[in-house]
Amino acid sequence: MTIFNFINARKLKDEMNVFAGITKNMLFVVIVVIIIVSQILIVSVSGKIMNCYSQYPTPGLTAVQWLMCVAYGSGGLIVSMLLKLIDEDKISSK
């Protein structure tokens, strides 16, 4: 969810495409890659330290669990897009 929120925070003025121009800022791309790699390493490699898999025979998450995490996290992108479709002037009273 952190990564998807990070991407959502790039556009603040109700712009629909949060991915537009994402590769123009290489520092942003590098930071996102570092965060993704760090999260994968923390969950996969340091499972004994973090107690991520104490009841499972394999370390880290399974492929299905990774997909569930990505699907749940990407829900923030969908919610953000739907909220941008709502006209704030029509629902707020001034």
PyMOL commands that set and color helices and strands:
alter all, ss='L'
color gray80, all
select helices_A, chain A and resi 2-8+22-24+26-44+47-50+63-84+88-91
alter helices_A, ss='H'
color red, helices_A
deselect
rebuild
show_as cartoon
